[in-house]
Amino acid sequence: MGDCFDGKAVSQRHSFYDFEFRHSLFVQFAIFVAFVIYNPPMKSQDILPVVLSVIIIIIVAILEKQSKVVAAITATMPLTAALALWIVYTSANGDKSATSQFSLSMIFGFIPTFFFMVAAWIASRAGMKISGILLTGYSVWAIGAGIVFLLRKSLGLG
């Protein structure tokens, strides 16, 4: 038990996580560079969502050390939804019908995502490790997504 509260052990643990974080950012950046190099020129509307996603991930990692609440709010902000809407809107050349239909689909998609978070919260309160938390959350999400999909098909909502 002394190792858990030993200043050296804590320092080593933080430096390990910092190394892992920097390493993962480097790998993500390298993959992005390789993608850009080996693919035809991309439009700013294709690159910008990726760049914004990386920036948000970095902001969450930095904020997590300062405030868990602000990091959680930032992590759950509708970034992916906004970027997906932007991609659909631009790829459909501003077609309001396509954007409206996609928005409706996203509303239904939030239902299993909400239950993912509830399941992850319950699993973390039960003392599970991260693998168990994620497995529980994604299992509940998959079941919920399947139910939403079947209900939409049976009700004729696409």
C-alpha positions in Angstrom: 0.0 0.0 0.0 2.9 2.3 0.6 3.8 2.2 -3.1 0.4 3.7 -4.0 1.2 6.8 -2.1 4.9 7.0 -2.7 5.8 10.3 -4.4 8.2 8.5 -6.7 5.6 5.9 -7.8 3.1 8.7 -8.5 5.7 10.6 -10.4 6.6 7.6 -12.5 3.0 6.9 -13.2 2.4 10.4 -14.4 5.5 10.4 -16.6 4.3 7.1 -18.1 0.9 8.6 -18.9 2.4 11.7 -20.3 4.7 9.6 -22.5 1.7 7.5 -23.6 -0.3 10.7 -24.4 2.6 12.2 -26.4 3.2 9.0 -28.1 -0.4 8.6 -29.1 -0.6 12.2 -30.4 2.6 11.6 -32.4 1.1 8.4 -33.9 -2.1 10.2 -34.7 -0.3 13.0 -36.3 1.9 10.6 -38.3 -1.1 8.8 -39.6 -2.8 12.1 -40.6 0.4 13.2 -42.5 0.6 9.8 -44.3 -3.1 10.1 -45.2 -2.6 13.6 -46.6 0.5 12.6 -48.5 -0.9 9.5 -50.1 -4.3 10.8 -51.0 -5.3 13.3 -53.6 -5.7 16.9 -52.5 -8.4 17.3 -50.0 -10.8 20.3 -49.6 -10.7 22.3 -46.4 -14.1 20.9 -45.6 -12.5 17.4 -45.5 -9.5 18.3 -43.5 -11.0 20.8 -41.0 -13.2 18.2 -39.1 -10.1 16.0 -38.5 -8.1 19.0 -37.3 -10.9 20.1 -35.0 -11.2 16.6 -33.6 -7.5 16.4 -32.7 -7.6 19.9 -31.2 -10.6 19.0 -29.0 -8.9 15.8 -27.9 -5.8 17.8 -26.9 -8.0 20.4 -25.1 -9.8 17.6 -23.1 -6.4 16.1 -22.1 -5.2 19.5 -20.9 -8.4 20.4 -19.1 -8.7 17.1 -17.4 -5.7 18.1 -15.2 -7.3 21.4 -14.3 -11.0 20.6 -13.9 -12.7 17.2 -14.3 -16.1 19.0 -14.8 -14.9 21.2 -17.6 -13.1 18.3 -19.2 -16.3 16.2 -19.0 -18.4 19.0 -20.5 -15.8 19.5 -23.3 -15.6 15.7 -23.9 -19.4 15.4 -24.3 -20.0 18.5 -26.4 -21.7 17.7 -29.7 -18.5 18.0 -31.7 -18.9 14.8 -33.7 -22.6 15.6 -34.4 -21.7 19.1 -35.6 -18.9 17.8 -37.8 -21.1 15.1 -39.2 -23.9 17.6 -40.0 -21.3 19.8 -41.7 -20.0 16.9 -43.8 -23.5 15.8 -44.8 -24.6 19.4 -45.6 -21.5 20.1 -47.8 -21.6 16.7 -49.5 -25.3 17.2 -50.3 -24.6 20.7 -51.6 -26.7 22.2 -48.9 -29.8 20.0 -49.6 -32.1 20.8 -46.7 -34.0 17.5 -47.0 -30.8 15.4 -46.7 -29.6 17.4 -43.8 -33.0 17.2 -42.1 -33.2 13.4 -42.5 -29.6 13.0 -41.2 -30.5 15.2 -38.2 -33.5 13.1 -37.4 -31.3 10.0 -37.6 -28.8 11.6 -35.1 -31.6 12.3 -32.7 -32.4 8.6 -32.6 -28.7 7.8 -32.3 -28.4 9.8 -29.1 -30.7 7.4 -27.3 -28.2 4.5 -27.2 -25.4 6.9 -26.5 -27.1 8.1 -23.4 -27.5 4.6 -22.2 -23.8 3.9 -23.0 -22.9 6.7 -20.5 -25.4 5.5 -17.9 -24.0 1.9 -18.2 -20.4 3.2 -18.0 -21.2 5.3 -14.9 -22.8 2.2 -13.2 -19.9 0.0 -14.2 -17.4 2.6 -12.8 -19.3 2.9 -9.6 -19.2 -0.9 -9.3 -15.4 -0.7 -9.4 -14.7 -2.1 -12.8 -11.5 -1.4 -14.6 -11.6 0.6 -17.9 -11.9 -2.5 -20.1 -15.0 -3.6 -18.1 -16.4 -0.1 -18.2 -16.0 0.2 -21.9 -17.2 -3.4 -22.6 -20.3 -2.8 -20.5 -21.0 0.6 -22.1 -20.6 -0.6 -25.7 -22.6 -3.7 -25.0 -25.5 -1.6 -23.8 -25.0 0.8 -26.7 -25.1 -2.0 -29.3 -28.2 -3.5 -27.8 -29.8 0.0 -27.7 -28.7 0.8 -31.3 -30.2 -2.5 -32.4 -33.5 -1.7 -30.7 -33.6 1.8 -32.1 -32.8 0.4 -35.6 -35.6 -2.2 -35.4 -38.1 0.3 -34.0 -37.3 2.8 -36.8 -37.7 0.1 -39.4 -41.0 -1.2 -38.0 -42.4 2.3 -37.6 -41.3 3.2 -41.2 -39.0 6.0 -40.0 -36.1 4.8 -42.2 
